[in-house]
Amino acid sequence: MTFVSTGGSTARAYDVAYTVLIGAILVVVLPFAIIALAKNKYGRDPARRFVPWLKAAFVLFTITLCLLFVQGVLNTYEIHSDVSHWHIVRASYHVGYLAEFFRTVSAAAVMVFLLELGPGMHYAIEGVSSMFDKIIRYTAYVLAAVITALAIAYYGLSADFQVNYTNHIGNVYNSRDALDRIYTINQLMGTTAVILWVASLVITGLSIYTFIQRKMSPLKSASTLYLVASLLNLLSSTWNFAYAIEWLFGWEWLGGRAYYVLILSIILGWWSRGILLVVSYFVALKSGPRGGVWSHVSKNDYGNRV
């Protein structure tokens, strides 16, 4: 769902809006990503296995936003330039392919983090992991591997499409084969959206169960934030799922998309995920005595026993 403008005053206005909105969420998320890398500690605590995945999600999401912001700047420059700057067009397309790859991988990291957090809370209270917790954990790993493989596949196909099916200004030639290639890429992208949406339903159910079970425990605050993060993830995944159904599966994409759809993608897809990560940062930052997810309340904020 990357944005490549086609010129004109309308495209120029939406391109500026697109770039500003991406830049705004980047400004909000980047400080938390930096602080999370320093402050959110794993401490070899079995209840905090979600922390490395949260850090990975922050890093991957920040890279995605940076790529999208760069693409927006390139699009703005391309609108005001002539055909002699064809390399800007090609660069914009390829940056978009990279952004789509990192977007999907970051979504997979968010999925694993949220699926790890539920069992982590169970361990923090009970001191043991159940078989159900282990099933959830390893299923999350398998799904993340599948999603990453699909992302690699459609990034490679997209890069090959740019080289072999477009000219130097991005126009498509060899139309029948090109359309088949676009269809294949869209099918792969849509499949990842469906997997992530189904996973988000499971995560939401798990977070509701966790919230009900922990509402009278020291993890009440963390379980509330977990529920909020899960609902934000459901919002983002549902939008991406609806987008896939409407524009990726089938041949409806041939009719093009309205510019406002891309703005909605930023608000419903990107902003919701950015807020999700910020909320999750506070879950991972808290220590045991202040309601965070720790398996032993005598550990300090760095996961060390005191």
matplotlib code that plots the C-alpha trace (Angstrom):
import matplotlib.pyplot as plt

x = [0.0, 2.7, 2.0, 3.2, 1.7, 0.8, 1.0, -1.5, -2.6, -4.7, -1.8, 0.4, -1.9, -2.4, 1.3, 2.1, -0.6, 0.7, 4.3, 3.2, 1.1, 4.0, 6.5, 4.2, 3.9, 7.6, 8.3, 6.1, 7.4, 11.1, 11.9, 10.0, 11.9, 15.2, 14.2, 12.7, 16.1, 17.7, 15.0, 13.0, 15.0, 14.5, 16.6, 16.3, 12.9, 10.6, 7.6, 9.4, 10.1, 7.9, 10.5, 12.9, 10.0, 8.7, 12.1, 12.3, 8.8, 9.9, 13.0, 11.2, 8.3, 10.7, 12.6, 9.3, 8.2, 11.6, 11.3, 7.7, 8.8, 11.7, 9.3, 6.9, 9.8, 10.8, 7.2, 7.0, 10.3, 9.1, 5.9, 7.9, 10.5, 10.5, 11.0, 14.8, 14.6, 13.4, 15.8, 13.6, 10.6, 12.5, 13.9, 10.5, 9.0, 11.8, 11.7, 8.0, 8.7, 11.2, 8.7, 6.0, 8.5, 9.4, 5.8, 4.9, 7.8, 7.1, 3.5, 4.8, 7.0, 4.0, 2.0, 4.6, 5.0, 1.3, 1.0, 4.0, 2.6, -0.4, 1.6, 4.1, 1.4, 0.4, 3.9, 4.3, 1.4, 1.6, 5.4, 5.0, 4.1, 1.2, 1.1, -1.4, 1.2, 3.8, 1.4, 0.7, 4.3, 5.5, 2.5, 3.4, 7.0, 5.8, 3.4, 6.0, 8.3, 5.6, 4.7, 8.4, 8.8, 5.8, 7.2, 10.6, 8.8, 6.7, 9.6, 11.7, 8.9, 8.3, 11.9, 12.0, 8.8, 10.4, 13.5, 11.8, 8.3, 8.7, 10.6, 12.8, 9.9, 7.8, 5.4, 4.5, 5.2, 4.6, 1.2, -0.2, 2.8, 3.0, -0.6, -0.1, 3.0, 1.1, -1.7, 0.7, 2.3, -1.1, -2.1, 1.0, 0.4, -3.2, -2.4, -0.2, -3.0, -5.4, -3.0, -2.3, -6.0, -6.9, -4.0, -5.3, -8.7, -6.9, -4.8, -7.9, -9.6, -6.5, -6.2, -9.9, -9.4, -6.2, -7.9, -10.7, -8.4, -6.0, -8.3, -8.0, -4.2, -1.1, -1.1, -4.4, -2.7, -0.6, -3.5, -5.6, -2.8, -2.5, -6.2, -5.8, -2.8, -4.7, -7.7, -5.4, -3.8, -7.2, -8.1, -4.9, -5.2, -8.9, -8.1, -5.3, -7.6, -10.4, -7.9, -6.7, -10.3, -11.2, -8.0, -5.5, -7.6, -9.2, -8.7, -10.5, -7.2, -7.2, -9.7, -7.3, -7.8, -8.9, -6.2, -8.1, -7.7, -4.0, -4.7, -7.0, -4.3, -2.0, -4.6, -6.1, -3.0, 0.1, -1.1, -2.9, 0.2, 2.4, 0.1, 0.0, 3.8, 3.8, 1.3, 3.3, 6.4, 4.8, 3.9, 7.5, 9.0, 7.2, 8.8, 7.0, 6.2, 4.5, 2.3, 4.5, 5.0, 7.7, 7.8, 9.3, 8.4, 11.9, 13.5, 14.4, 13.7, 16.6, 15.4, 18.1, 17.3, 17.8]
y = [0.0, 2.4, 5.7, 6.7, 9.8, 10.4, 14.1, 17.0, 19.3, 16.7, 14.2, 17.0, 17.9, 14.3, 13.6, 16.5, 15.3, 11.7, 12.8, 15.0, 12.3, 9.8, 12.3, 13.1, 9.5, 9.0, 11.9, 10.4, 6.8, 7.4, 8.7, 5.7, 3.3, 4.7, 4.7, 1.2, -0.2, 1.2, 0.9, -2.2, -5.0, -8.8, -9.8, -13.5, -13.4, -16.1, -13.7, -11.1, -13.1, -10.5, -7.7, -8.7, -8.9, -5.5, -4.0, -5.7, -4.4, -0.8, -1.0, -2.5, -0.1, 2.9, 1.7, 1.4, 4.9, 6.3, 4.5, 5.8, 9.4, 9.2, 7.9, 10.8, 13.3, 11.6, 11.8, 15.5, 16.1, 14.0, 16.0, 19.2, 17.7, 16.6, 13.3, 13.7, 12.8, 9.3, 7.9, 9.6, 7.6, 4.3, 5.1, 6.0, 2.7, 0.6, 2.4, 1.6, -2.1, -2.0, -0.2, -2.9, -5.6, -4.0, -3.2, -6.8, -8.1, -5.4, -6.6, -10.1, -9.0, -7.2, -10.4, -12.4, -9.8, -9.7, -13.5, -13.7, -11.2, -13.2, -16.3, -13.9, -12.6, -16.1, -17.0, -13.8, -14.8, -18.6, -19.1, -21.8, -22.1, -24.3, -26.4, -23.9, -21.1, -23.1, -23.9, -20.2, -19.3, -21.8, -21.2, -17.5, -18.3, -20.5, -17.9, -15.2, -17.4, -18.0, -14.2, -13.3, -15.9, -14.4, -10.9, -11.9, -13.6, -10.5, -8.1, -10.2, -10.4, -6.7, -5.8, -8.2, -6.6, -3.2, -4.4, -6.6, -5.2, -1.4, 1.3, 3.9, 6.2, 3.4, 2.7, -1.0, -2.9, -6.6, -6.0, -9.6, -11.0, -7.8, -8.1, -11.7, -10.7, -7.9, -10.4, -12.8, -10.1, -8.9, -12.5, -12.9, -9.5, -10.3, -13.6, -12.0, -9.6, -12.5, -14.4, -11.3, -10.5, -14.0, -13.8, -10.4, -12.1, -14.7, -12.0, -9.9, -13.0, -13.8, -10.2, -10.2, -13.5, -12.1, -8.9, -10.8, -13.2, -10.5, -7.6, -8.3, -9.1, -6.9, -7.1, -5.2, -2.2, -4.2, -6.4, -3.2, -1.9, -5.3, -5.1, -1.6, -2.7, -5.7, -3.6, -1.2, -4.2, -5.5, -2.1, -2.0, -5.6, -5.3, -2.3, -4.2, -7.2, -5.0, -3.4, -6.8, -8.0, -4.9, -4.1, -7.0, -10.1, -10.4, -7.7, -4.8, -3.0, -2.3, 0.4, 2.3, 3.7, 7.0, 9.1, 9.2, 5.5, 6.0, 8.6, 6.2, 3.6, 5.9, 6.7, 3.3, 1.2, 3.2, 5.5, 2.7, 0.5, 3.4, 4.1, 0.3, 0.3, 3.4, 1.7, -1.5, 0.4, 1.3, -2.3, -3.4, -0.5, -1.0, -3.0, -5.6, -3.3, -0.8, -3.3, -4.5, -8.0, -9.6, -13.1, -12.0, -8.7, -8.5, -7.7, -4.2, -2.2, -3.9, -7.5, -8.2, -9.6, -7.2]
z = [0.0, -0.9, -2.6, -6.1, -7.5, -11.1, -11.3, -11.2, -8.5, -6.8, -6.6, -5.4, -2.5, -1.4, -1.7, 0.6, 3.1, 2.8, 3.6, 6.5, 8.1, 7.8, 9.2, 12.1, 13.3, 12.7, 15.0, 17.7, 17.4, 16.9, 20.5, 22.0, 19.7, 20.9, 24.6, 24.2, 23.0, 26.2, 28.8, 28.0, 29.5, 29.0, 32.0, 31.1, 32.7, 31.2, 31.7, 29.5, 26.4, 24.6, 25.1, 22.2, 19.9, 21.0, 20.3, 16.9, 16.1, 17.0, 14.8, 11.8, 12.1, 12.3, 9.2, 7.4, 8.3, 7.2, 3.9, 3.4, 4.3, 1.8, -0.9, -0.1, -0.6, -3.8, -5.1, -4.3, -6.1, -9.1, -9.4, -9.9, -12.2, -15.9, -17.6, -17.5, -13.8, -14.5, -11.9, -9.2, -10.4, -10.3, -6.9, -5.6, -6.8, -5.3, -2.0, -1.9, -2.4, 0.5, 2.7, 1.9, 2.9, 6.2, 6.9, 6.7, 8.7, 11.4, 11.5, 12.1, 14.9, 16.5, 16.2, 18.0, 20.7, 21.4, 21.4, 23.7, 26.2, 27.2, 28.2, 29.8, 32.1, 33.0, 34.0, 36.0, 38.2, 38.2, 37.9, 35.3, 31.6, 30.5, 27.4, 25.9, 26.4, 24.6, 21.7, 21.4, 21.5, 18.8, 16.6, 16.6, 15.6, 12.7, 11.5, 11.6, 9.5, 6.9, 6.8, 6.4, 3.6, 1.8, 2.2, 0.8, -2.1, -3.1, -2.6, -5.0, -7.5, -7.2, -7.8, -10.8, -12.1, -12.0, -13.9, -16.5, -17.0, -16.8, -18.7, -17.2, -16.2, -14.7, -17.5, -17.9, -21.1, -22.1, -20.6, -20.4, -18.5, -16.5, -15.3, -14.4, -12.3, -10.5, -9.8, -8.3, -6.1, -4.9, -4.1, -1.9, -0.2, 0.4, 1.9, 4.5, 5.3, 5.9, 8.1, 10.2, 10.5, 11.7, 14.2, 15.4, 16.2, 18.3, 20.0, 20.9, 22.4, 24.4, 25.6, 26.7, 28.6, 30.2, 31.2, 32.9, 34.6, 35.9, 36.7, 40.5, 40.3, 40.4, 36.6, 36.3, 34.7, 32.3, 31.3, 30.5, 28.3, 26.7, 25.8, 24.4, 22.3, 21.0, 19.9, 18.1, 16.4, 15.4, 13.9, 11.8, 10.7, 9.9, 7.6, 5.9, 5.5, 4.0, 1.7, 0.5, -0.1, -2.0, -4.0, -3.9, -4.6, -8.0, -10.7, -9.2, -8.7, -12.5, -11.9, -9.6, -6.1, -4.9, -3.2, 0.1, 0.4, 1.0, 3.6, 5.4, 5.2, 7.1, 9.8, 10.3, 9.4, 10.4, 13.2, 15.0, 14.9, 16.1, 19.0, 19.7, 20.1, 22.3, 24.6, 24.6, 25.6, 28.9, 29.6, 29.0, 30.9, 34.2, 37.0, 39.2, 42.1, 39.7, 37.9, 35.1, 33.7, 35.8, 37.2, 40.5, 42.3, 43.9, 40.5, 39.8, 36.6, 34.8, 35.4, 38.0, 41.4, 44.3]

ax = plt.figure().add_subplot(projection="3d")
ax.plot(x, y, z, "-o")
ax.set_aspect("equal")
plt.show()
